[in-house]
Amino acid sequence: MASLNKVMIIGNVGGEPEMRFTPDGKPVTSFRVATNRIYTTPDGERRQETEWFSVVAWGKLAEQCNQFLNKGRLVYAEGRLQTRTWDDQSGQKRYRTEVIAERVTFLDRRDSSMSEDRSGQVTGDEAQDDDIPF
């Protein structure tokens, strides 16, 4: 039986990316992306709904996201969903579902100082294991 775990989102970066390193020195960058959905209610009123996604990039992709992304930037992120669980300080089980990025494309105008390729696309050339140290 075949299975597929793939997610594609387009939205705005909601804050400055945060880059960390695993104990063995692998870079990992986390950032949030807001997507908007506009819909009309049965009463004819237009409404907007925002959904937030946590995105995690590893390796060279993590370094590029940390260098080039900033709050408000329009971005396309493609990857897989992963849910982590842990117990907090009070013993409560916590869950976090994240997009593990395999590709990130910068969709808005870029600064002249950026060195990404012409399309603004960067890809993760190494898929990392599931041991996120934080």
C-alpha positions, 0 to 999 in steps of 0.5 A: 500500500502506498502512502504520501506525506506532503504539504505545500504552503504559501504565506507570510513569515510571521517573525524572525527565523530562529537558527540553532545547532544540534549537539553534533553541529547540524544547523536547524532553523525554525520559522512560522508562516501565516496563510490566509483564507477568505470566504463568504458566510451564508449571510454574504459577509466576507471573512478572513481566516488565518492559519499558522504553520511552524516550519523547520529547515535543516542543513544548508536550507536552514542556513539559507532560510536564516540568512534570507527570511525575515518577518513579512516575507512571502514564501512557499514552503514544501515538505512533510508534516511531522508531529512531535510529543513531549511532557512539559514541566508540569507533566502535561503531554504536549504536541507540535505539528511542523512542516519539515521543509524540503524546499523553500522559495522566496516569492516576493522581491528580493534584496540586491544583497541576496545570492539565491538563484534566479527563481529565489528557490532553495532546497534541502539536499539532506533529509534529517532524522527526527531527533530535534533537540529542543 
